[in-house]
Amino acid sequence: MNLASIHFYPVKSTTGHDVPEIEVQPWGLAGDRRYLVTGERGELVTAREEPGLLACVAELDDSGALTLTGPHAAPLRVVPGTTRSTVTLGRTPVKLTDCGDDAARWLSALLGRQVRLMWQDDPTCRPVNPKYGRPADRVSLADGYPLLLTTGASLARLNDWIAEAAVERGEEVPAPLSMRRFRPNVVIDGVGTPFAEDAWRRVRIGAVEFRVSKGCDRCVLTTIDPDTGAKGKEPIRTLSGHRRWDGKVWFGVNLIPDAPGRIARGDLVTVL
């Protein structure tokens, strides 16, 4: 098995980036999901309810500075301020730094509502769910865990299921879904059995070892085309028929790194 691709998302729910190699930090890939968008009441805003966020490209330069690019305005270089406020992620309150009025205006114009951009200046502030992690485990602003792993074999099987169901309904077979729908951090190729990752407990990518904390339950964001913003029924409809338990549907697994390191496309992947 090998590491087929690496992806990170500087601002939660915006367009991701494919990179040939990257540093693995205790809380996730370097630069991954250290920013997020909040609404007027300080609530989290994601592409689940605002698909327009997917039109935003957030890029980090060599110094770590963030630039936002979108279809509605000139690119904006973000300069975080000093004001901090609390945002609740899941059940955990997290202190984040406001990125200022210019970023708020830029994103508000993109989404057509009042929002603000917040930065996790301290990536050690948010613990992983203790049910699935250790006391020292931390996570950036990802949904719950430092990294998400998916496999090409599982996506191929899912696309086969979608095609088979379309034929049974007498519908035109849709184009295969892209892995971009699932917003993984690492994608593994060469896995012999679809969904074999369900049973993995530890995995080594290159020289970096990870614990598999739990499977990843999927939400409506996977039904949004990342290129057009259009919403559909797949893959939730098909996952519900094949991959539903505990009242949720599942695709991919979450990882927690044992120690920092560096991974690169093509790295050998070993189940431990």
C-alpha positions in Angstrom: 0.0 0.0 0.0 1.1 3.6 -0.6 0.2 7.1 0.2 -1.6 8.3 -3.0 -2.3 11.9 -2.1 -2.2 14.4 0.7 -4.7 17.2 1.3 -5.1 20.1 3.7 -7.6 22.8 4.2 -6.3 26.1 5.8 -9.8 27.4 6.5 -12.4 24.9 7.6 -15.0 24.2 4.8 -13.0 26.0 2.1 -11.3 24.5 -1.0 -8.5 22.1 -0.1 -5.0 21.8 -1.5 -3.1 18.7 -2.7 0.6 18.7 -1.7 3.5 16.3 -2.4 4.7 16.3 1.2 3.8 17.9 4.5 4.7 18.0 8.2 2.6 16.0 10.6 2.1 17.9 13.8 0.4 16.5 17.0 -2.9 18.3 16.2 -2.9 17.5 12.4 -1.2 18.4 9.2 0.8 21.7 9.2 -1.6 24.5 8.4 -4.7 22.3 8.3 -7.9 23.9 9.6 -6.4 26.5 11.8 -9.1 29.0 10.7 -12.9 28.9 10.7 -15.9 31.1 10.0 -18.4 32.2 12.5 -21.9 33.8 12.3 -23.4 36.8 14.1 -23.9 34.9 17.3 -20.4 33.4 17.3 -21.7 30.1 16.0 -19.7 27.9 13.7 -20.5 28.4 9.9 -19.5 25.6 7.5 -20.2 24.6 3.9 -22.9 22.3 5.2 -25.2 25.3 5.4 -23.2 27.7 3.3 -21.9 25.9 0.2 -20.5 29.2 -1.0 -17.5 28.6 1.3 -16.3 26.0 -1.2 -15.7 28.8 -3.7 -13.1 30.3 -1.3 -9.5 29.3 -1.8 -7.3 29.9 1.3 -3.6 29.8 0.7 -0.7 29.9 3.2 2.7 31.4 2.1 6.1 30.3 3.4 5.7 32.6 6.5 2.3 31.1 7.4 0.3 34.2 6.3 -3.1 33.5 4.9 -4.6 34.9 1.6 -8.2 34.5 0.6 -9.2 34.2 -3.1 -12.8 34.1 -4.4 -15.0 34.8 -7.4 -16.5 38.0 -5.9 -13.6 40.3 -4.9 -9.8 40.9 -5.1 -7.6 38.5 -3.1 -7.2 39.5 0.6 -4.2 39.0 2.8 -5.4 38.2 6.3 -3.9 39.9 9.3 -5.2 38.4 12.6 -5.9 40.9 15.4 -5.7 40.6 19.1 -9.4 40.2 20.1 -10.2 36.7 21.3 -13.6 35.1 21.8 -15.1 31.7 22.5 -16.5 29.4 19.8 -18.1 26.1 20.7 -17.0 23.2 18.5 -19.1 20.1 19.3 -19.3 20.4 23.1 -15.9 22.0 23.6 -15.5 25.8 24.0 -12.4 27.1 22.2 -10.8 30.5 22.5 -10.0 31.8 19.0 -8.5 35.1 17.7 -10.6 37.4 15.4 -9.0 38.1 12.0 -10.4 41.6 11.7 -13.0 43.6 9.9 -11.4 43.3 6.4 -11.6 39.5 6.5 -15.1 39.8 7.9 -16.3 42.0 5.1 -14.6 39.9 2.4 -16.3 36.7 3.6 -19.6 38.4 4.3 -19.7 39.6 0.7 -19.0 36.0 -0.5 -21.7 34.5 1.6 -24.3 37.3 1.6 -24.5 37.3 5.4 -22.6 38.7 8.3 -19.7 36.4 9.3 -16.2 36.6 10.8 -13.0 34.7 10.3 -11.4 33.3 13.5 -7.9 31.8 14.0 -6.7 29.1 16.3 -3.5 30.8 17.5 -2.9 28.0 20.1 -3.3 24.6 18.5 -2.8 22.9 21.9 -6.0 24.3 23.3 -8.5 21.7 22.0 -8.5 18.1 23.3 -9.6 15.1 21.4 -12.7 13.3 22.6 -11.3 11.4 25.6 -13.4 8.4 24.7 -11.3 7.9 21.6 -8.0 9.5 22.5 -5.4 10.0 25.2 -5.3 13.0 27.7 -2.5 14.7 25.8 -4.1 14.3 22.3 -5.0 17.6 20.6 -6.8 18.6 17.4 -6.9 21.7 15.3 -10.4 23.0 14.1 -11.2 19.7 12.2 -14.4 18.1 13.2 -12.9 15.9 15.8 -9.5 14.3 15.1 -6.2 15.3 13.7 -6.3 13.5 10.3 -8.9 11.7 8.1 -7.8 8.7 6.1 -9.7 7.2 3.1 -8.8 4.6 0.5 -9.2 4.4 -3.2 -10.6 0.8 -2.9 -13.5 2.0 -0.7 -14.4 4.9 -3.1 -14.3 2.5 -6.0 -16.7 0.1 -4.3 -19.0 3.0 -3.3 -19.1 4.3 -6.9 -19.9 0.7 -8.0 -22.9 0.6 -5.6 -24.1 4.0 -6.8 -23.9 2.8 -10.5 -25.7 -0.5 -9.7 -28.5 1.3 -7.9 -29.0 3.7 -10.7 -29.4 0.9 -13.2 -31.9 -0.8 -10.9 -33.9 2.4 -10.8 -33.7 2.8 -14.6 -31.7 6.0 -14.3 -28.7 7.1 -16.1 -25.5 6.1 -14.4 -23.9 9.2 -12.9 -20.2 10.1 -13.1 -18.2 8.6 -10.3 -17.9 10.7 -7.2 -14.5 12.3 -6.5 -12.7 11.7 -3.3 -12.8 15.5 -2.8 -16.4 15.0 -1.6 -15.0 13.4 1.6 -12.3 16.0 2.4 -9.6 13.5 3.5 -6.1 14.4 4.6 -4.5 11.2 3.3 -5.7 8.8 0.6 -4.3 5.3 0.5 -4.0 3.2 -2.7 -3.1 -0.5 -3.1 -5.6 -1.7 -0.4 -6.8 -5.1 -1.4 -10.3 -5.1 0.2 -12.7 -2.2 0.2 -13.3 -0.8 3.7 -10.4 -2.9 5.1 -9.5 0.3 7.0 -12.5 -0.3 9.3 -10.5 -2.9 11.1 -7.2 -1.1 11.3 -6.0 -0.1 14.7 -2.5 1.3 14.0 -0.9 2.4 10.7 2.5 3.7 9.7 2.8 6.1 6.8 6.4 6.5 5.8 8.1 6.9 9.2 5.1 8.3 11.1 2.9 6.1 13.2 -0.8 6.8 13.9 -3.6 5.3 16.0 -6.9 4.8 14.3 -9.2 6.4 16.7 -12.6 5.6 15.2 -14.5 5.5 11.9 -15.8 8.7 10.3 -19.5 9.3 10.3 -20.5 11.4 7.2 -22.8 14.4 7.0 -24.6 16.3 4.3 -21.4 18.1 3.2 -20.5 15.0 1.1 -23.7 15.5 -1.0 -22.4 18.9 -2.2 -20.5 19.0 -5.4 -17.2 20.8 -4.5 -17.0 22.4 -8.0 -20.5 23.7 -8.5 -22.0 23.8 -5.0 -25.0 21.8 -6.2 -26.6 19.5 -3.6 -27.7 15.9 -4.4 -28.6 12.7 -2.7 -25.3 10.9 -3.1 -23.3 9.4 -1.4 -25.5 9.5 1.7 -28.4 7.6 -0.1 -26.1 4.7 -1.1 -24.0 4.7 2.1 -27.3 4.4 4.0 -28.0 1.2 2.2 -24.6 -0.4 2.7 -22.7 1.4 5.5 -25.3 2.4 8.1 -25.0 1.5 11.8 -25.4 3.3 15.1 -27.8 5.7 13.3 -25.0 7.1 11.1 -23.3 6.4 7.8 -19.6 5.8 7.6 -16.7 6.4 5.2 -13.0 6.7 6.2 -11.3 6.5 9.5 -9.8 9.2 11.8 -6.1 9.2 12.8 -4.1 10.5 15.8 -0.3 10.7 15.3 1.9 9.2 17.9 4.6 11.7 17.2 5.4 14.5 14.7 7.1 13.7 11.4 6.9 14.2 7.7 5.0 12.3 5.1 5.3 12.3 1.3 3.3 11.1 -1.6 4.3 7.6 -2.5 5.3 6.7 1.1 4.9 3.0 2.0 1.8 2.4 4.2 1.9 -0.4 6.7 -0.9 -1.7 9.0 0.6 -2.4 12.4 
